[in-house]
Amino acid sequence: MALGACGGTEQRGAKVSTAATAFEEALSKGDRAELCAALAPQTRKEVEDSAKKACVDAITAQELPAGGPVRGVDVHGRQGRAVPASDTLFLSQFPDGWKIVAAGRKPHPGQPYECSVKGG
């Protein structure tokens, strides 16, 4: 089910799901270039800055869990959340499409999400 603030919610939800699925597929294939391309610019920069390496050389060190198929999507304006089987992906809409802003959720019941990959 997709939720949103205004018209076109179903279409935006489908695009969020497609972007999240592409990210999960790149993760399962170990396609570092595709993983980095799926990240929002600030998130990619944060990965590079924290590792002091190019994203394609740093992304595997983030120990992202394979989330599996997307089970649900929420969309609120230009922000989205996709919920695969074992992760939560946060996305934002950019001129070139929906990009991953945060991923690699570490469970902390009753507390805010802590993600291994996130923008600053």
GROMACS elastic network, one bead per residue, 0.5 to 0.9 nm:
[ bonds ]
;  ai    aj funct       b0    kb
    1    10     6  0.84489   500
    1    13     6  0.81575   500
    1    72     6  0.62732   500
    1    73     6  0.61906   500
    1    74     6  0.70505   500
    2     9     6  0.66614   500
    2    10     6  0.61693   500
    2    12     6  0.83499   500
    2    13     6  0.54429   500
    2    14     6  0.83321   500
    2    72     6  0.76452   500
    2    73     6  0.54111   500
    2    75     6  0.59437   500
    2    76     6  0.89041   500
    3     9     6  0.64465   500
    3    10     6  0.78670   500
    3    13     6  0.77287   500
    3    73     6  0.78506   500
    3    74     6  0.51684   500
    3    75     6  0.51165   500
    3    76     6  0.64849   500
    4     7     6  0.78815   500
    4     8     6  0.83895   500
    4     9     6  0.53874   500
    4    10     6  0.84329   500
    4    12     6  0.86112   500
    4    13     6  0.84682   500
    4    74     6  0.71783   500
    4    77     6  0.59498   500
    4    80     6  0.89331   500
    5     9     6  0.75638   500
    5    75     6  0.78666   500
    5    76     6  0.54589   500
    5    77     6  0.54510   500
    6     9     6  0.65375   500
    6    76     6  0.83846   500
    6    77     6  0.71583   500
    7    10     6  0.82693   500
    8    11     6  0.53304   500
    8    12     6  0.61719   500
    8    13     6  0.85282   500
    9    12     6  0.50498   500
    9    13     6  0.59077   500
    9    14     6  0.85174   500
    9    75     6  0.69585   500
    9    76     6  0.83255   500
    9    77     6  0.83944   500
   10    13     6  0.50128   500
   10    14     6  0.62307   500
   10    15     6  0.87257   500
   10    75     6  0.88268   500
   11    14     6  0.51161   500
   11    15     6  0.63720   500
   11    16     6  0.87616   500
   12    15     6  0.50221   500
   12    16     6  0.61881   500
   12    17     6  0.85723   500
   12    75     6  0.71129   500
   12    77     6  0.89177   500
   12    78     6  0.87630   500
   12    80     6  0.87456   500
   13    16     6  0.50632   500
   13    17     6  0.61439   500
   13    18     6  0.85597   500
   13    73     6  0.62734   500
   13    74     6  0.68512   500
   13    75     6  0.60093   500
   13    80     6  0.78031   500
   13    82     6  0.89892   500
   14    17     6  0.50458   500
   14    18     6  0.61018   500
   14    19     6  0.86520   500
   14    73     6  0.83470   500
   15    19     6  0.61440   500
   15    20     6  0.85121   500
   15    97     6  0.81020   500
   15    98     6  0.70491   500
   16    19     6  0.51795   500
   16    20     6  0.61008   500
   16    21     6  0.84806   500
   16    73     6  0.72024   500
   16    74     6  0.85473   500
   16    75     6  0.78597   500
   16    80     6  0.65600   500
   16    81     6  0.76189   500
   16    82     6  0.69778   500
   16    91     6  0.72767   500
   16    92     6  0.86747   500
   16    93     6  0.86129   500
   16    97     6  0.88860   500
   16    98     6  0.61740   500
   16    99     6  0.84156   500
   17    20     6  0.51143   500
   17    21     6  0.59696   500
   17    22     6  0.85168   500
   17    70     6  0.67478   500
   17    72     6  0.80045   500
   17    73     6  0.65352   500
   17    81     6  0.87991   500
   17    82     6  0.64605   500
   17    83     6  0.89931   500
   18    21     6  0.50905   500
   18    22     6  0.61177   500
   18    23     6  0.86196   500
   18    98     6  0.88576   500
   19    22     6  0.51465   500
   19    23     6  0.62619   500
   19    24     6  0.87304   500
   19    38     6  0.74611   500
   19    91     6  0.85715   500
   19    97     6  0.81657   500
   19    98     6  0.61429   500
   19    99     6  0.69099   500
   19   100     6  0.79906   500
   20    23     6  0.50525   500
   20    24     6  0.62260   500
   20    25     6  0.86122   500
   20    38     6  0.85999   500
   20    69     6  0.89464   500
   20    70     6  0.71960   500
   20    81     6  0.88803   500
   20    82     6  0.64432   500
   20    83     6  0.86245   500
   20    84     6  0.83332   500
   20    89     6  0.70829   500
   20    90     6  0.88717   500
   20    91     6  0.82033   500
   20    98     6  0.86096   500
   20    99     6  0.83268   500
   20   100     6  0.75702   500
   21    24     6  0.50560   500
   21    25     6  0.60814   500
   21    26     6  0.85519   500
   21    68     6  0.82800   500
   21    69     6  0.68143   500
   21    70     6  0.64627   500
   21    82     6  0.89528   500
   21    84     6  0.85224   500
   22    25     6  0.50632   500
   22    26     6  0.61263   500
   22    27     6  0.85280   500
   22    34     6  0.83723   500
   22    35     6  0.86060   500
   22    38     6  0.79439   500
   23    26     6  0.51475   500
   23    27     6  0.61602   500
   23    28     6  0.87026   500
   23    34     6  0.74095   500
   23    35     6  0.59765   500
   23    38     6  0.62196   500
   23    39     6  0.86357   500
   23   100     6  0.80676   500
   24    28     6  0.61860   500
   24    29     6  0.86507   500
   24    35     6  0.84984   500
   24    66     6  0.66094   500
   24    67     6  0.64916   500
   24    68     6  0.64645   500
   24    69     6  0.76085   500
   24    70     6  0.86146   500
   24    84     6  0.84708   500
   25    28     6  0.50917   500
   25    29     6  0.61974   500
   25    30     6  0.84712   500
   25    31     6  0.84394   500
   25    66     6  0.88205   500
   25    68     6  0.82749   500
   25    69     6  0.89723   500
   26    29     6  0.51377   500
   26    30     6  0.59172   500
   26    32     6  0.72321   500
   26    33     6  0.84714   500
   26    34     6  0.58508   500
   26    35     6  0.57798   500
   26    38     6  0.89889   500
   27    30     6  0.50403   500
   27    31     6  0.62967   500
   27    32     6  0.75912   500
   27    34     6  0.84049   500
   27    35     6  0.65884   500
   27    64     6  0.78953   500
   27    65     6  0.83424   500
   27    66     6  0.65186   500
   27    67     6  0.88044   500
   28    31     6  0.78129   500
   28    66     6  0.63971   500
   28    67     6  0.89574   500
   28    68     6  0.84597   500
   29    32     6  0.86669   500
   30    33     6  0.89217   500
   30    34     6  0.88118   500
   30    35     6  0.82633   500
   30    60     6  0.82003   500
   31    34     6  0.54745   500
   31    35     6  0.62759   500
   31    36     6  0.88134   500
   31    56     6  0.88342   500
   32    35     6  0.50051   500
   32    36     6  0.61907   500
   32    37     6  0.85514   500
   32    55     6  0.79973   500
   32    56     6  0.51664   500
   32    57     6  0.78196   500
   32    58     6  0.88974   500
   32    59     6  0.67069   500
   32    60     6  0.73564   500
   33    36     6  0.52460   500
   33    37     6  0.61370   500
   33    38     6  0.86660   500
   33    55     6  0.80838   500
   33    56     6  0.56917   500
   34    38     6  0.61346   500
   34    39     6  0.88514   500
   34    56     6  0.88549   500
   35    38     6  0.51974   500
   35    39     6  0.66970   500
   35    55     6  0.88658   500
   35    56     6  0.80384   500
   35    59     6  0.76647   500
   36    39     6  0.53103   500
   36    40     6  0.85073   500
   36    44     6  0.64360   500
   36    55     6  0.60772   500
   36    56     6  0.64209   500
   36    59     6  0.72756   500
   37    40     6  0.79786   500
   37    41     6  0.88313   500
   37    44     6  0.83333   500
   37    99     6  0.83584   500
   38    44     6  0.88729   500
   38    98     6  0.81049   500
   38    99     6  0.54085   500
   38   100     6  0.60112   500
   39    42     6  0.81187   500
   39    43     6  0.60189   500
   39    44     6  0.56335   500
   39    91     6  0.87345   500
   39    98     6  0.89343   500
   39    99     6  0.52264   500
   39   101     6  0.63031   500
   39   102     6  0.82640   500
   40    43     6  0.51979   500
   40    44     6  0.61312   500
   40    45     6  0.86006   500
   40    91     6  0.80049   500
   40    92     6  0.75747   500
   40    93     6  0.89459   500
   40    94     6  0.80433   500
   40    98     6  0.81916   500
   40   100     6  0.54309   500
   40   101     6  0.53729   500
   40   102     6  0.86440   500
   40   119     6  0.76744   500
   41    44     6  0.51895   500
   41    45     6  0.61794   500
   41    46     6  0.86692   500
   41    99     6  0.83966   500
   41   101     6  0.84429   500
   41   119     6  0.80930   500
   42    46     6  0.61239   500
   42    47     6  0.86838   500
   42   101     6  0.78174   500
   42   118     6  0.81765   500
   42   120     6  0.65839   500
   43    46     6  0.50451   500
   43    47     6  0.63116   500
   43    48     6  0.86890   500
   43   100     6  0.77009   500
   43   101     6  0.57618   500
   43   102     6  0.71874   500
   43   117     6  0.70041   500
   43   118     6  0.51706   500
   43   120     6  0.68655   500
   44    47     6  0.51531   500
   44    48     6  0.62945   500
   44    49     6  0.86146   500
   44    54     6  0.89925   500
   44    55     6  0.64110   500
   44    59     6  0.88602   500
   44   101     6  0.87123   500
   44   117     6  0.86215   500
   44   118     6  0.82498   500
   44   119     6  0.72854   500
   45    48     6  0.50739   500
   45    49     6  0.59278   500
   45    50     6  0.84516   500
   45    54     6  0.88490   500
   45    55     6  0.77764   500
   45   119     6  0.75122   500
   45   120     6  0.85542   500
   46    49     6  0.50537   500
   46    50     6  0.59413   500
   46    51     6  0.84610   500
   46   117     6  0.80612   500
   46   118     6  0.70491   500
   46   119     6  0.56886   500
   46   120     6  0.62966   500
   47    50     6  0.54581   500
   47    51     6  0.63097   500
   47    52     6  0.82511   500
   47    53     6  0.82214   500
   47    54     6  0.82312   500
   47    55     6  0.62212   500
   47    58     6  0.66606   500
   47    59     6  0.68641   500
   47    62     6  0.81947   500
   47   117     6  0.68893   500
   47   118     6  0.77795   500
   47   119     6  0.80704   500
   48    51     6  0.53480   500
   48    52     6  0.54608   500
   48    53     6  0.51696   500
   48    54     6  0.53307   500
   48    55     6  0.51491   500
   48    56     6  0.87468   500
   48    57     6  0.85343   500
   48    58     6  0.64760   500
   48    59     6  0.82783   500
   49    53     6  0.70500   500
   49    54     6  0.84683   500
   49    55     6  0.89566   500
   50    53     6  0.80726   500
   50    58     6  0.87126   500
   51    54     6  0.80757   500
   51    55     6  0.84751   500
   51    57     6  0.87365   500
   51    58     6  0.59936   500
   51    59     6  0.88869   500
   51    61     6  0.85577   500
   52    58     6  0.80687   500
   53    56     6  0.81191   500
   53    57     6  0.60964   500
   53    58     6  0.58397   500
   54    57     6  0.53843   500
   54    58     6  0.61861   500
   54    59     6  0.85595   500
   55    59     6  0.55839   500
   55    60     6  0.89419   500
   56    59     6  0.57409   500
   56    60     6  0.78250   500
   57    60     6  0.71244   500
   57    61     6  0.82368   500
   58    61     6  0.56249   500
   58    62     6  0.72162   500
   59    62     6  0.54772   500
   59    63     6  0.79463   500
   59    64     6  0.83905   500
   59   117     6  0.87109   500
   60    63     6  0.59993   500
   60    64     6  0.74471   500
   61    64     6  0.82114   500
   62   104     6  0.80306   500
   62   116     6  0.61722   500
   62   117     6  0.67501   500
   63   104     6  0.76055   500
   63   116     6  0.76249   500
   64    67     6  0.85434   500
   64    87     6  0.89528   500
   64   103     6  0.73480   500
   64   105     6  0.83897   500
   64   116     6  0.71592   500
   64   117     6  0.79115   500
   65    68     6  0.89406   500
   65    86     6  0.74032   500
   65    87     6  0.69892   500
   65   103     6  0.88070   500
   65   104     6  0.60542   500
   65   105     6  0.82966   500
   66    84     6  0.87692   500
   66    85     6  0.87556   500
   66    86     6  0.71542   500
   66    87     6  0.76001   500
   66   104     6  0.87539   500
   67    70     6  0.78625   500
   67    83     6  0.81536   500
   67    84     6  0.50346   500
   67    85     6  0.53957   500
   67    88     6  0.77741   500
   67   104     6  0.86384   500
   68    71     6  0.87768   500
   68    84     6  0.54351   500
   68    85     6  0.54230   500
   68    86     6  0.67735   500
   68    87     6  0.82077   500
   69    83     6  0.84306   500
   69    84     6  0.52181   500
   69    85     6  0.62412   500
   70    73     6  0.76958   500
   70    82     6  0.64870   500
   70    83     6  0.55419   500
   70    85     6  0.66448   500
   71    82     6  0.76281   500
   71    83     6  0.56379   500
   71    84     6  0.52817   500
   71    85     6  0.64866   500
   72    81     6  0.82390   500
   72    82     6  0.58570   500
   72    83     6  0.51650   500
   72    84     6  0.71144   500
   73    80     6  0.71618   500
   73    81     6  0.56150   500
   73    83     6  0.62608   500
   74    79     6  0.84908   500
   74    80     6  0.56028   500
   74    81     6  0.51852   500
   74    82     6  0.66173   500
   74    83     6  0.86687   500
   75    78     6  0.73473   500
   75    79     6  0.59117   500
   75    81     6  0.64928   500
   75    82     6  0.87470   500
   76    79     6  0.52862   500
   76    80     6  0.61217   500
   76    81     6  0.87525   500
   77    80     6  0.78380   500
   77    93     6  0.87253   500
   78    91     6  0.83958   500
   78    92     6  0.56391   500
   78    93     6  0.50901   500
   78    94     6  0.82329   500
   78    98     6  0.86867   500
   79    90     6  0.75827   500
   79    91     6  0.58642   500
   79    93     6  0.64714   500
   79    98     6  0.88122   500
   80    89     6  0.82997   500
   80    90     6  0.58670   500
   80    92     6  0.60610   500
   80    93     6  0.80518   500
   80    98     6  0.85102   500
   81    88     6  0.69795   500
   81    89     6  0.56537   500
   81    91     6  0.59678   500
   81    92     6  0.87200   500
   82    87     6  0.86298   500
   82    88     6  0.59387   500
   82    89     6  0.51246   500
   82    90     6  0.64841   500
   82    91     6  0.77414   500
   83    86     6  0.77213   500
   83    87     6  0.62677   500
   83    89     6  0.63173   500
   83    90     6  0.88060   500
   84    87     6  0.55477   500
   84    88     6  0.62660   500
   84    89     6  0.78063   500
   85    88     6  0.83807   500
   86   105     6  0.85932   500
   87   103     6  0.72626   500
   87   104     6  0.62747   500
   87   105     6  0.56321   500
   87   106     6  0.81165   500
   87   107     6  0.89933   500
   88   102     6  0.83643   500
   88   103     6  0.63053   500
   88   104     6  0.71810   500
   88   105     6  0.60133   500
   88   113     6  0.88330   500
   88   115     6  0.88793   500
   89   100     6  0.66907   500
   89   101     6  0.76483   500
   89   102     6  0.59411   500
   89   104     6  0.75289   500
   89   105     6  0.78241   500
   90    99     6  0.84270   500
   90   100     6  0.58678   500
   90   101     6  0.54689   500
   90   102     6  0.51102   500
   90   103     6  0.65313   500
   91    98     6  0.62225   500
   91    99     6  0.53105   500
   91   101     6  0.50488   500
   91   102     6  0.70357   500
   92    97     6  0.84120   500
   92    98     6  0.55551   500
   92    99     6  0.56188   500
   92   100     6  0.67246   500
   92   101     6  0.64321   500
   93    96     6  0.79955   500
   93    97     6  0.57057   500
   93    99     6  0.63897   500
   94    97     6  0.50954   500
   94    98     6  0.58504   500
   94    99     6  0.69469   500
   95    98     6  0.82939   500
   96    99     6  0.85502   500
  100   103     6  0.71080   500
  100   118     6  0.84438   500
  101   117     6  0.78635   500
  101   118     6  0.57176   500
  101   119     6  0.59906   500
  102   105     6  0.81629   500
  102   115     6  0.62285   500
  102   116     6  0.77141   500
  102   117     6  0.53185   500
  102   119     6  0.67118   500
  103   114     6  0.88171   500
  103   115     6  0.54651   500
  103   116     6  0.64324   500
  103   117     6  0.52495   500
  103   118     6  0.66022   500
  104   114     6  0.79802   500
  104   117     6  0.60579   500
  104   118     6  0.86691   500
  105   108     6  0.89583   500
  105   113     6  0.62405   500
  105   114     6  0.56097   500
  105   116     6  0.65625   500
  105   117     6  0.84214   500
  106   113     6  0.68659   500
  106   114     6  0.55076   500
  106   115     6  0.60011   500
  106   116     6  0.75016   500
  107   111     6  0.86053   500
  107   113     6  0.70955   500
  107   114     6  0.74304   500
  108   111     6  0.55302   500
  108   112     6  0.72072   500
  108   113     6  0.69143   500
  108   114     6  0.76182   500
  109   112     6  0.81454   500
  109   113     6  0.87875   500
  111   114     6  0.86790   500
  114   117     6  0.89950   500
  115   118     6  0.63123   500
